[in-house]
Amino acid sequence: MIPYKFETTTSIGDIVEKYQDRLQPSEDSGETVSVAGRLMLSRPQGKLFFGTLESWNGKIQLFALEKTAANFEELVKLSLGDWIGVHGEVVRTKRGELSVQVESWELLAQARRGFGDKWKGISDPELRFRHREVDLWANDSPREVALKRARIISLIRRFLEKDGFVEVETPVLHPIPGGAHAEPFTTHHRALDMELYLRIAPELYLKRLVVGGFEKVFEIGRAFRNEGLSTRHNPEFTLLELYQAYADYKDLMVLMENLVANLSIEINGTAKITYGGRELDLTPPWRRATMVELIEEVAGLTVSVHTPLDRLRSIAENFNIPINDSWGPGKVLLEIYEKTTESALFGPIFVCDYPAEVSPLARKHRDDSLLVERFELIVAGRELGNCFSELIDPDDQRERFEAQALERAAGDDEAMMLDENYLQALEYGLPPTAGLGIGIDRLVMLLTDTPTIRDVVLFPTLRPLGQSGS
């Protein structure tokens, strides 16, 4: 009968840490332990049995003698993946292998499905991603990444709290989608008989808290965007957003580079890492450059928001960029940048000063009203963070919301809706504020040298079996 519980006295990881530099070959420790885990390797050798017991924080060899181990015949018949609890002394074998010498054991759960090749693990991506519970046991890398991800999020919290930020929670169900350009998921609340939207960003609620007196505030939580799947995109993802009163986007450049460099040192022991086979130095300060400077540097194009629209459209056509008739110079310029320049930036680099047309929540640039004070952090050719000096003028914000509403009416499902509650909050007064959003999944990809988002999300969204397409 499978027991209802098993009392452990220590963990496998603690045993390995305690005895890694102790005990000579054939030496006994005198310490008897009770540990539990999965049997991930089984090597019966006549009247001897060797196995590997693995838990979430380590693995250790099991060593059993027929004459001293209880139920020896049943022990050698166990299947790979079976959960067992073991009672025995910590020893080193003649070959110097740290082991638990089995005196007694209990079967805690049977593995009725196989755990893959005992040497190669599991390589089938369908099995790995659809049954992550198997992948975590059969392959070392997913578990290591998952543990590093948990540590990264913990370190982010400690870093921000040390800097005076307060963590909050804001609604996930929104009456109006806002805070980013994205198509939302919709749902229906039966009691209220109203449509609600899974949040695409917590931005507007967090800025309302700054209005309410929270001068430094952050949230780490799920966001949802009804978009395609790729190596960098999952419809639900983890987002860090923070807002700091009395600051501008240049202040948050410093915060972000220090945060990421600190995380890299904590996780990897250095700010100089390798990503995708290329060296990447995260040591601050990072380069700052404007979008138009980088377009000229990478693509050899001298363009700006002041370039005539006809010329921008002609350049876009030369690069086979589809153009909507409703787009102004700012939107076309952004499309040219994303097509010709962004993926070529290895970074880390702050790409600064975006067109106002594509940044409806950002404050106009103090030197050019057609631009806004905004940066995106690009690392290894992809966006890692997005930051604004926040728009605090309610009249200007209303005009931009109205422009977004017109775009939405013209067929842009990602354009924002007019949010009267947020506009009323601005009328109570939002002080000069800067806001920053960081994609946690992409940050984990960077710090663990992982190429796809599926490998850093424990349960990624997957296409149903039998469907084709990307």
Buried (B, 14 or more C-beta within 10 A) or exposed (E): EEEEEBEBEEBBBBBBEBBEEEBEEEEEBEBEBBBBBBBBBBEBEEEBBBBBBBBBBBBBBBBBEBEEBEBBEEBBEBEBBBBBBBBBBBBBBEEEEBBBBBBBBBBBEEBEEEBBEBEEBBEEEEBBBBBBEBBBBBBEEBBEBBEBBEBBBEBBBEBBEEBEBBBBEBEBEBBBBBBBBBBBBEEEEEEEEEEBBBBBBBBBBBBBBBBEEBBBBBBBBEBBBBEEBEEBBBBBBBBBBBBBBEBBBBBBBEBBBBBBBBBBBBBBEEBBBEBEEEEBBBEBEBEBBBBBBBBBEBBEBEBBBEBEBEEBBEBBEEEEBEBEEEBBBBBBBBBBBEBBBBEEBBBBBBBBBBBBBBBBBBBBBEEBEBBBBBBBBBBBBBBBBBBBBBBBEBEBBBEBBEBBBEBBEEEBEBBBBBBEEBBEBBEEEBEEBBBBBBBBBBBBBBBBBBEBBBBBBBEBBBEEEEEEEE
